[in-house]
């Protein structure tokens, strides 16, 4: 396993190509938080050729569990949510240019093939560490669907946000590699 590496988000094709399953990454820059209800709306908008509330090209989407911000805080607990619930929306998001997704849990073979085809990676972050992850979020702004409450689409500015590459564009799957050992 390589040492921790810092990358900036949004990410470009060269960065995506350089990522290998097992890489430990510290993300700095802008990422977007969205869960299944927000994904459904974004995909419906894309299907109607409506302008999306943010440009998904090169972006990383964080499947973040909802937690309202307590008084005086930027954000509440910011842990990952289970990824498979976003699977029905993944191909549309990849077609729109998303290049990275963060969550917890495995991705199915069909989703891994889509990520290789569309040149995107899947990262995992630490479940049960929502307060730690929240401390890495320096700004949070609702950019779409405020009626969804904590599940609204958020624009997050992060510094040294820790993730691990699970699925790369070269067919690597960290979870499968660990099982084989």
PyMOL CGO cylinders between C-alpha atoms (Angstrom):
from pymol import cmd
from pymol.cgo import CYLINDER

trace = [
    CYLINDER, 0.00, 0.00, 0.00, 1.31, 3.43, -0.91, 0.3, 1, 1, 1, 1, 1, 1,
    CYLINDER, 1.31, 3.43, -0.91, 1.58, 6.37, 1.53, 0.3, 1, 1, 1, 1, 1, 1,
    CYLINDER, 1.58, 6.37, 1.53, -1.23, 8.89, 1.91, 0.3, 1, 1, 1, 1, 1, 1,
    CYLINDER, -1.23, 8.89, 1.91, -1.50, 11.11, -1.16, 0.3, 1, 1, 1, 1, 1, 1,
    CYLINDER, -1.50, 11.11, -1.16, -3.29, 14.44, -1.43, 0.3, 1, 1, 1, 1, 1, 1,
    CYLINDER, -3.29, 14.44, -1.43, -5.46, 15.12, -4.46, 0.3, 1, 1, 1, 1, 1, 1,
    CYLINDER, -5.46, 15.12, -4.46, -7.61, 18.10, -5.35, 0.3, 1, 1, 1, 1, 1, 1,
    CYLINDER, -7.61, 18.10, -5.35, -11.26, 17.89, -6.22, 0.3, 1, 1, 1, 1, 1, 1,
    CYLINDER, -11.26, 17.89, -6.22, -12.78, 18.20, -8.75, 0.3, 1, 1, 1, 1, 1, 1,
    CYLINDER, -12.78, 18.20, -8.75, -10.59, 15.55, -10.37, 0.3, 1, 1, 1, 1, 1, 1,
    CYLINDER, -10.59, 15.55, -10.37, -9.36, 15.26, -13.93, 0.3, 1, 1, 1, 1, 1, 1,
    CYLINDER, -9.36, 15.26, -13.93, -8.88, 12.20, -16.13, 0.3, 1, 1, 1, 1, 1, 1,
    CYLINDER, -8.88, 12.20, -16.13, -5.15, 12.04, -15.43, 0.3, 1, 1, 1, 1, 1, 1,
    CYLINDER, -5.15, 12.04, -15.43, -5.79, 11.85, -11.69, 0.3, 1, 1, 1, 1, 1, 1,
    CYLINDER, -5.79, 11.85, -11.69, -8.50, 9.21, -12.12, 0.3, 1, 1, 1, 1, 1, 1,
    CYLINDER, -8.50, 9.21, -12.12, -6.14, 7.11, -14.23, 0.3, 1, 1, 1, 1, 1, 1,
    CYLINDER, -6.14, 7.11, -14.23, -3.38, 7.36, -11.61, 0.3, 1, 1, 1, 1, 1, 1,
    CYLINDER, -3.38, 7.36, -11.61, -5.55, 6.01, -8.78, 0.3, 1, 1, 1, 1, 1, 1,
    CYLINDER, -5.55, 6.01, -8.78, -5.11, 2.35, -7.83, 0.3, 1, 1, 1, 1, 1, 1,
    CYLINDER, -5.11, 2.35, -7.83, -7.32, 0.34, -5.50, 0.3, 1, 1, 1, 1, 1, 1,
    CYLINDER, -7.32, 0.34, -5.50, -5.83, 0.52, -2.02, 0.3, 1, 1, 1, 1, 1, 1,
    CYLINDER, -5.83, 0.52, -2.02, -4.47, 4.06, -2.46, 0.3, 1, 1, 1, 1, 1, 1,
    CYLINDER, -4.47, 4.06, -2.46, -4.97, 6.16, 0.64, 0.3, 1, 1, 1, 1, 1, 1,
    CYLINDER, -4.97, 6.16, 0.64, -6.11, 9.63, -0.35, 0.3, 1, 1, 1, 1, 1, 1,
    CYLINDER, -6.11, 9.63, -0.35, -6.59, 12.96, 1.40, 0.3, 1, 1, 1, 1, 1, 1,
    CYLINDER, -6.59, 12.96, 1.40, -9.11, 14.99, -0.62, 0.3, 1, 1, 1, 1, 1, 1,
    CYLINDER, -9.11, 14.99, -0.62, -8.93, 18.76, -0.63, 0.3, 1, 1, 1, 1, 1, 1,
    CYLINDER, -8.93, 18.76, -0.63, -11.34, 20.95, -2.57, 0.3, 1, 1, 1, 1, 1, 1,
    CYLINDER, -11.34, 20.95, -2.57, -15.02, 20.77, -3.42, 0.3, 1, 1, 1, 1, 1, 1,
    CYLINDER, -15.02, 20.77, -3.42, -17.16, 17.63, -3.23, 0.3, 1, 1, 1, 1, 1, 1,
    CYLINDER, -17.16, 17.63, -3.23, -20.94, 17.30, -3.31, 0.3, 1, 1, 1, 1, 1, 1,
    CYLINDER, -20.94, 17.30, -3.31, -23.04, 15.34, -0.83, 0.3, 1, 1, 1, 1, 1, 1,
    CYLINDER, -23.04, 15.34, -0.83, -26.15, 13.63, -2.17, 0.3, 1, 1, 1, 1, 1, 1,
    CYLINDER, -26.15, 13.63, -2.17, -28.15, 10.57, -1.22, 0.3, 1, 1, 1, 1, 1, 1,
    CYLINDER, -28.15, 10.57, -1.22, -30.76, 8.49, -3.02, 0.3, 1, 1, 1, 1, 1, 1,
    CYLINDER, -30.76, 8.49, -3.02, -33.65, 10.98, -2.92, 0.3, 1, 1, 1, 1, 1, 1,
    CYLINDER, -33.65, 10.98, -2.92, -31.44, 13.75, -4.29, 0.3, 1, 1, 1, 1, 1, 1,
    CYLINDER, -31.44, 13.75, -4.29, -29.94, 11.40, -6.90, 0.3, 1, 1, 1, 1, 1, 1,
    CYLINDER, -29.94, 11.40, -6.90, -33.43, 10.49, -8.09, 0.3, 1, 1, 1, 1, 1, 1,
    CYLINDER, -33.43, 10.49, -8.09, -34.29, 14.16, -8.60, 0.3, 1, 1, 1, 1, 1, 1,
    CYLINDER, -34.29, 14.16, -8.60, -30.98, 14.93, -10.33, 0.3, 1, 1, 1, 1, 1, 1,
    CYLINDER, -30.98, 14.93, -10.33, -31.49, 12.01, -12.73, 0.3, 1, 1, 1, 1, 1, 1,
    CYLINDER, -31.49, 12.01, -12.73, -35.08, 13.09, -13.42, 0.3, 1, 1, 1, 1, 1, 1,
    CYLINDER, -35.08, 13.09, -13.42, -33.82, 16.60, -14.22, 0.3, 1, 1, 1, 1, 1, 1,
    CYLINDER, -33.82, 16.60, -14.22, -31.16, 15.16, -16.54, 0.3, 1, 1, 1, 1, 1, 1,
    CYLINDER, -31.16, 15.16, -16.54, -33.81, 13.02, -18.24, 0.3, 1, 1, 1, 1, 1, 1,
    CYLINDER, -33.81, 13.02, -18.24, -35.81, 16.19, -18.98, 0.3, 1, 1, 1, 1, 1, 1,
    CYLINDER, -35.81, 16.19, -18.98, -32.64, 17.96, -20.19, 0.3, 1, 1, 1, 1, 1, 1,
    CYLINDER, -32.64, 17.96, -20.19, -32.96, 20.52, -17.41, 0.3, 1, 1, 1, 1, 1, 1,
    CYLINDER, -32.96, 20.52, -17.41, -29.94, 22.40, -16.12, 0.3, 1, 1, 1, 1, 1, 1,
    CYLINDER, -29.94, 22.40, -16.12, -28.59, 20.77, -12.97, 0.3, 1, 1, 1, 1, 1, 1,
    CYLINDER, -28.59, 20.77, -12.97, -27.91, 22.84, -9.85, 0.3, 1, 1, 1, 1, 1, 1,
    CYLINDER, -27.91, 22.84, -9.85, -24.16, 22.17, -10.23, 0.3, 1, 1, 1, 1, 1, 1,
    CYLINDER, -24.16, 22.17, -10.23, -21.87, 21.03, -13.02, 0.3, 1, 1, 1, 1, 1, 1,
    CYLINDER, -21.87, 21.03, -13.02, -21.12, 17.35, -12.32, 0.3, 1, 1, 1, 1, 1, 1,
    CYLINDER, -21.12, 17.35, -12.32, -18.12, 17.20, -14.68, 0.3, 1, 1, 1, 1, 1, 1,
    CYLINDER, -18.12, 17.20, -14.68, -15.10, 15.97, -12.75, 0.3, 1, 1, 1, 1, 1, 1,
    CYLINDER, -15.10, 15.97, -12.75, -16.94, 16.05, -9.45, 0.3, 1, 1, 1, 1, 1, 1,
    CYLINDER, -16.94, 16.05, -9.45, -16.88, 13.64, -6.53, 0.3, 1, 1, 1, 1, 1, 1,
    CYLINDER, -16.88, 13.64, -6.53, -20.22, 12.78, -4.94, 0.3, 1, 1, 1, 1, 1, 1,
    CYLINDER, -20.22, 12.78, -4.94, -20.23, 11.84, -1.25, 0.3, 1, 1, 1, 1, 1, 1,
    CYLINDER, -20.23, 11.84, -1.25, -23.01, 9.48, -0.20, 0.3, 1, 1, 1, 1, 1, 1,
    CYLINDER, -23.01, 9.48, -0.20, -23.25, 11.11, 3.21, 0.3, 1, 1, 1, 1, 1, 1,
    CYLINDER, -23.25, 11.11, 3.21, -25.67, 10.09, 5.95, 0.3, 1, 1, 1, 1, 1, 1,
    CYLINDER, -25.67, 10.09, 5.95, -27.92, 12.99, 6.87, 0.3, 1, 1, 1, 1, 1, 1,
    CYLINDER, -27.92, 12.99, 6.87, -27.26, 14.88, 10.07, 0.3, 1, 1, 1, 1, 1, 1,
    CYLINDER, -27.26, 14.88, 10.07, -28.47, 18.44, 10.61, 0.3, 1, 1, 1, 1, 1, 1,
    CYLINDER, -28.47, 18.44, 10.61, -25.90, 20.98, 11.73, 0.3, 1, 1, 1, 1, 1, 1,
    CYLINDER, -25.90, 20.98, 11.73, -26.12, 21.81, 15.43, 0.3, 1, 1, 1, 1, 1, 1,
    CYLINDER, -26.12, 21.81, 15.43, -26.27, 25.50, 16.36, 0.3, 1, 1, 1, 1, 1, 1,
    CYLINDER, -26.27, 25.50, 16.36, -22.98, 27.21, 15.59, 0.3, 1, 1, 1, 1, 1, 1,
    CYLINDER, -22.98, 27.21, 15.59, -21.59, 24.31, 13.52, 0.3, 1, 1, 1, 1, 1, 1,
    CYLINDER, -21.59, 24.31, 13.52, -20.92, 24.08, 9.78, 0.3, 1, 1, 1, 1, 1, 1,
    CYLINDER, -20.92, 24.08, 9.78, -22.34, 20.56, 9.58, 0.3, 1, 1, 1, 1, 1, 1,
    CYLINDER, -22.34, 20.56, 9.58, -23.49, 17.74, 11.82, 0.3, 1, 1, 1, 1, 1, 1,
    CYLINDER, -23.49, 17.74, 11.82, -22.01, 14.26, 11.84, 0.3, 1, 1, 1, 1, 1, 1,
    CYLINDER, -22.01, 14.26, 11.84, -20.85, 13.53, 8.29, 0.3, 1, 1, 1, 1, 1, 1,
    CYLINDER, -20.85, 13.53, 8.29, -20.42, 9.77, 7.98, 0.3, 1, 1, 1, 1, 1, 1,
    CYLINDER, -20.42, 9.77, 7.98, -20.87, 7.74, 4.80, 0.3, 1, 1, 1, 1, 1, 1,
    CYLINDER, -20.87, 7.74, 4.80, -24.08, 5.93, 3.97, 0.3, 1, 1, 1, 1, 1, 1,
    CYLINDER, -24.08, 5.93, 3.97, -24.49, 2.58, 2.25, 0.3, 1, 1, 1, 1, 1, 1,
    CYLINDER, -24.49, 2.58, 2.25, -23.62, 2.92, -1.40, 0.3, 1, 1, 1, 1, 1, 1,
    CYLINDER, -23.62, 2.92, -1.40, -25.82, 0.32, -3.11, 0.3, 1, 1, 1, 1, 1, 1,
    CYLINDER, -25.82, 0.32, -3.11, -28.89, 2.56, -2.73, 0.3, 1, 1, 1, 1, 1, 1,
    CYLINDER, -28.89, 2.56, -2.73, -27.36, 4.90, -5.34, 0.3, 1, 1, 1, 1, 1, 1,
    CYLINDER, -27.36, 4.90, -5.34, -26.75, 2.08, -7.85, 0.3, 1, 1, 1, 1, 1, 1,
    CYLINDER, -26.75, 2.08, -7.85, -29.95, 2.76, -9.88, 0.3, 1, 1, 1, 1, 1, 1,
    CYLINDER, -29.95, 2.76, -9.88, -28.70, 6.32, -10.51, 0.3, 1, 1, 1, 1, 1, 1,
    CYLINDER, -28.70, 6.32, -10.51, -25.00, 5.67, -11.00, 0.3, 1, 1, 1, 1, 1, 1,
    CYLINDER, -25.00, 5.67, -11.00, -24.92, 5.31, -14.79, 0.3, 1, 1, 1, 1, 1, 1,
    CYLINDER, -24.92, 5.31, -14.79, -26.76, 8.59, -15.32, 0.3, 1, 1, 1, 1, 1, 1,
    CYLINDER, -26.76, 8.59, -15.32, -24.44, 10.40, -12.91, 0.3, 1, 1, 1, 1, 1, 1,
    CYLINDER, -24.44, 10.40, -12.91, -21.39, 8.94, -14.65, 0.3, 1, 1, 1, 1, 1, 1,
    CYLINDER, -21.39, 8.94, -14.65, -22.76, 9.99, -18.06, 0.3, 1, 1, 1, 1, 1, 1,
    CYLINDER, -22.76, 9.99, -18.06, -23.10, 13.51, -16.64, 0.3, 1, 1, 1, 1, 1, 1,
    CYLINDER, -23.10, 13.51, -16.64, -19.37, 13.51, -15.85, 0.3, 1, 1, 1, 1, 1, 1,
    CYLINDER, -19.37, 13.51, -15.85, -19.09, 12.47, -12.19, 0.3, 1, 1, 1, 1, 1, 1,
    CYLINDER, -19.09, 12.47, -12.19, -15.59, 11.00, -11.74, 0.3, 1, 1, 1, 1, 1, 1,
    CYLINDER, -15.59, 11.00, -11.74, -15.67, 9.85, -8.13, 0.3, 1, 1, 1, 1, 1, 1,
    CYLINDER, -15.67, 9.85, -8.13, -18.08, 8.54, -5.52, 0.3, 1, 1, 1, 1, 1, 1,
    CYLINDER, -18.08, 8.54, -5.52, -17.54, 8.14, -1.77, 0.3, 1, 1, 1, 1, 1, 1,
    CYLINDER, -17.54, 8.14, -1.77, -19.54, 5.81, 0.43, 0.3, 1, 1, 1, 1, 1, 1,
    CYLINDER, -19.54, 5.81, 0.43, -19.33, 2.59, 2.36, 0.3, 1, 1, 1, 1, 1, 1,
    CYLINDER, -19.33, 2.59, 2.36, -19.85, -0.96, 1.19, 0.3, 1, 1, 1, 1, 1, 1,
    CYLINDER, -19.85, -0.96, 1.19, -19.18, -2.82, -2.03, 0.3, 1, 1, 1, 1, 1, 1,
    CYLINDER, -19.18, -2.82, -2.03, -20.18, -2.05, -5.61, 0.3, 1, 1, 1, 1, 1, 1,
    CYLINDER, -20.18, -2.05, -5.61, -21.65, -4.72, -7.87, 0.3, 1, 1, 1, 1, 1, 1,
    CYLINDER, -21.65, -4.72, -7.87, -19.84, -5.98, -10.93, 0.3, 1, 1, 1, 1, 1, 1,
    CYLINDER, -19.84, -5.98, -10.93, -22.18, -4.03, -13.25, 0.3, 1, 1, 1, 1, 1, 1,
    CYLINDER, -22.18, -4.03, -13.25, -21.39, -0.76, -11.45, 0.3, 1, 1, 1, 1, 1, 1,
    CYLINDER, -21.39, -0.76, -11.45, -17.65, -1.50, -11.47, 0.3, 1, 1, 1, 1, 1, 1,
    CYLINDER, -17.65, -1.50, -11.47, -17.84, -2.07, -15.24, 0.3, 1, 1, 1, 1, 1, 1,
    CYLINDER, -17.84, -2.07, -15.24, -19.67, 1.26, -15.66, 0.3, 1, 1, 1, 1, 1, 1,
    CYLINDER, -19.67, 1.26, -15.66, -16.98, 3.02, -13.62, 0.3, 1, 1, 1, 1, 1, 1,
    CYLINDER, -16.98, 3.02, -13.62, -14.26, 1.56, -15.85, 0.3, 1, 1, 1, 1, 1, 1,
    CYLINDER, -14.26, 1.56, -15.85, -16.20, 2.56, -18.99, 0.3, 1, 1, 1, 1, 1, 1,
    CYLINDER, -16.20, 2.56, -18.99, -16.93, 6.13, -17.83, 0.3, 1, 1, 1, 1, 1, 1,
    CYLINDER, -16.93, 6.13, -17.83, -13.51, 6.56, -16.14, 0.3, 1, 1, 1, 1, 1, 1,
    CYLINDER, -13.51, 6.56, -16.14, -14.60, 7.00, -12.52, 0.3, 1, 1, 1, 1, 1, 1,
    CYLINDER, -14.60, 7.00, -12.52, -13.46, 5.65, -9.17, 0.3, 1, 1, 1, 1, 1, 1,
    CYLINDER, -13.46, 5.65, -9.17, -15.17, 4.58, -5.98, 0.3, 1, 1, 1, 1, 1, 1,
    CYLINDER, -15.17, 4.58, -5.98, -13.74, 5.61, -2.64, 0.3, 1, 1, 1, 1, 1, 1,
    CYLINDER, -13.74, 5.61, -2.64, -14.74, 4.46, 0.82, 0.3, 1, 1, 1, 1, 1, 1,
    CYLINDER, -14.74, 4.46, 0.82, -14.37, 6.40, 4.00, 0.3, 1, 1, 1, 1, 1, 1,
    CYLINDER, -14.37, 6.40, 4.00, -14.66, 5.47, 7.63, 0.3, 1, 1, 1, 1, 1, 1,
    CYLINDER, -14.66, 5.47, 7.63, -18.08, 4.43, 8.89, 0.3, 1, 1, 1, 1, 1, 1,
    CYLINDER, -18.08, 4.43, 8.89, -18.70, 5.34, 12.52, 0.3, 1, 1, 1, 1, 1, 1,
    CYLINDER, -18.70, 5.34, 12.52, -16.38, 8.35, 12.33, 0.3, 1, 1, 1, 1, 1, 1,
    CYLINDER, -16.38, 8.35, 12.33, -18.91, 11.04, 11.35, 0.3, 1, 1, 1, 1, 1, 1,
    CYLINDER, -18.91, 11.04, 11.35, -17.64, 13.60, 13.86, 0.3, 1, 1, 1, 1, 1, 1,
    CYLINDER, -17.64, 13.60, 13.86, -14.05, 13.10, 12.71, 0.3, 1, 1, 1, 1, 1, 1,
    CYLINDER, -14.05, 13.10, 12.71, -15.07, 13.49, 9.07, 0.3, 1, 1, 1, 1, 1, 1,
    CYLINDER, -15.07, 13.49, 9.07, -17.18, 16.57, 9.86, 0.3, 1, 1, 1, 1, 1, 1,
    CYLINDER, -17.18, 16.57, 9.86, -14.04, 18.26, 11.21, 0.3, 1, 1, 1, 1, 1, 1,
    CYLINDER, -14.04, 18.26, 11.21, -12.54, 17.91, 7.71, 0.3, 1, 1, 1, 1, 1, 1,
    CYLINDER, -12.54, 17.91, 7.71, -15.44, 19.86, 6.19, 0.3, 1, 1, 1, 1, 1, 1,
    CYLINDER, -15.44, 19.86, 6.19, -14.64, 23.58, 6.18, 0.3, 1, 1, 1, 1, 1, 1,
    CYLINDER, -14.64, 23.58, 6.18, -17.72, 24.90, 4.35, 0.3, 1, 1, 1, 1, 1, 1,
    CYLINDER, -17.72, 24.90, 4.35, -21.18, 23.50, 3.64, 0.3, 1, 1, 1, 1, 1, 1,
    CYLINDER, -21.18, 23.50, 3.64, -23.82, 25.07, 1.43, 0.3, 1, 1, 1, 1, 1, 1,
    CYLINDER, -23.82, 25.07, 1.43, -27.16, 23.74, 0.20, 0.3, 1, 1, 1, 1, 1, 1,
    CYLINDER, -27.16, 23.74, 0.20, -27.19, 23.90, -3.60, 0.3, 1, 1, 1, 1, 1, 1,
    CYLINDER, -27.19, 23.90, -3.60, -30.38, 21.95, -4.37, 0.3, 1, 1, 1, 1, 1, 1,
    CYLINDER, -30.38, 21.95, -4.37, -33.55, 20.50, -2.90, 0.3, 1, 1, 1, 1, 1, 1,
    CYLINDER, -33.55, 20.50, -2.90, -33.69, 22.24, 0.51, 0.3, 1, 1, 1, 1, 1, 1,
    CYLINDER, -33.69, 22.24, 0.51, -37.07, 20.56, 1.03, 0.3, 1, 1, 1, 1, 1, 1,
    CYLINDER, -37.07, 20.56, 1.03, -35.15, 17.30, 1.58, 0.3, 1, 1, 1, 1, 1, 1,
    CYLINDER, -35.15, 17.30, 1.58, -33.71, 18.70, 4.80, 0.3, 1, 1, 1, 1, 1, 1,
    CYLINDER, -33.71, 18.70, 4.80, -30.42, 17.00, 5.69, 0.3, 1, 1, 1, 1, 1, 1,
    CYLINDER, -30.42, 17.00, 5.69, -30.66, 15.02, 2.43, 0.3, 1, 1, 1, 1, 1, 1,
    CYLINDER, -30.66, 15.02, 2.43, -30.45, 18.16, 0.28, 0.3, 1, 1, 1, 1, 1, 1,
    CYLINDER, -30.45, 18.16, 0.28, -27.54, 18.38, -2.15, 0.3, 1, 1, 1, 1, 1, 1,
    CYLINDER, -27.54, 18.38, -2.15, -24.64, 20.06, -0.37, 0.3, 1, 1, 1, 1, 1, 1,
    CYLINDER, -24.64, 20.06, -0.37, -21.54, 21.69, -1.77, 0.3, 1, 1, 1, 1, 1, 1,
    CYLINDER, -21.54, 21.69, -1.77, -18.76, 20.88, 0.68, 0.3, 1, 1, 1, 1, 1, 1,
    CYLINDER, -18.76, 20.88, 0.68, -15.27, 22.33, 0.83, 0.3, 1, 1, 1, 1, 1, 1,
    CYLINDER, -15.27, 22.33, 0.83, -13.03, 19.75, 2.43, 0.3, 1, 1, 1, 1, 1, 1,
    CYLINDER, -13.03, 19.75, 2.43, -9.42, 19.66, 3.61, 0.3, 1, 1, 1, 1, 1, 1,
    CYLINDER, -9.42, 19.66, 3.61, -7.53, 16.41, 4.03, 0.3, 1, 1, 1, 1, 1, 1,
    CYLINDER, -7.53, 16.41, 4.03, -10.72, 14.36, 3.87, 0.3, 1, 1, 1, 1, 1, 1,
    CYLINDER, -10.72, 14.36, 3.87, -9.56, 10.71, 4.19, 0.3, 1, 1, 1, 1, 1, 1,
    CYLINDER, -9.56, 10.71, 4.19, -10.72, 8.13, 1.64, 0.3, 1, 1, 1, 1, 1, 1,
    CYLINDER, -10.72, 8.13, 1.64, -9.40, 4.86, 0.27, 0.3, 1, 1, 1, 1, 1, 1,
    CYLINDER, -9.40, 4.86, 0.27, -9.69, 3.86, -3.39, 0.3, 1, 1, 1, 1, 1, 1,
    CYLINDER, -9.69, 3.86, -3.39, -11.82, 0.73, -3.49, 0.3, 1, 1, 1, 1, 1, 1,
    CYLINDER, -11.82, 0.73, -3.49, -12.53, 0.44, -7.23, 0.3, 1, 1, 1, 1, 1, 1,
    CYLINDER, -12.53, 0.44, -7.23, -10.24, 1.90, -9.86, 0.3, 1, 1, 1, 1, 1, 1,
    CYLINDER, -10.24, 1.90, -9.86, -10.67, 2.13, -13.63, 0.3, 1, 1, 1, 1, 1, 1,
    CYLINDER, -10.67, 2.13, -13.63, -8.19, -0.71, -14.16, 0.3, 1, 1, 1, 1, 1, 1,
    CYLINDER, -8.19, -0.71, -14.16, -10.48, -3.35, -12.64, 0.3, 1, 1, 1, 1, 1, 1,
    CYLINDER, -10.48, -3.35, -12.64, -9.01, -3.20, -9.14, 0.3, 1, 1, 1, 1, 1, 1,
    CYLINDER, -9.01, -3.20, -9.14, -11.31, -3.96, -6.22, 0.3, 1, 1, 1, 1, 1, 1,
    CYLINDER, -11.31, -3.96, -6.22, -9.73, -3.59, -2.79, 0.3, 1, 1, 1, 1, 1, 1,
    CYLINDER, -9.73, -3.59, -2.79, -12.43, -5.68, -1.09, 0.3, 1, 1, 1, 1, 1, 1,
    CYLINDER, -12.43, -5.68, -1.09, -11.86, -8.61, -3.45, 0.3, 1, 1, 1, 1, 1, 1,
    CYLINDER, -11.86, -8.61, -3.45, -8.08, -8.26, -3.19, 0.3, 1, 1, 1, 1, 1, 1,
    CYLINDER, -8.08, -8.26, -3.19, -8.26, -8.46, 0.62, 0.3, 1, 1, 1, 1, 1, 1,
    CYLINDER, -8.26, -8.46, 0.62, -10.44, -11.60, 0.47, 0.3, 1, 1, 1, 1, 1, 1,
    CYLINDER, -10.44, -11.60, 0.47, -7.97, -13.30, -1.89, 0.3, 1, 1, 1, 1, 1, 1,
    CYLINDER, -7.97, -13.30, -1.89, -5.03, -12.77, 0.50, 0.3, 1, 1, 1, 1, 1, 1,
]
cmd.load_cgo(trace, "trace")
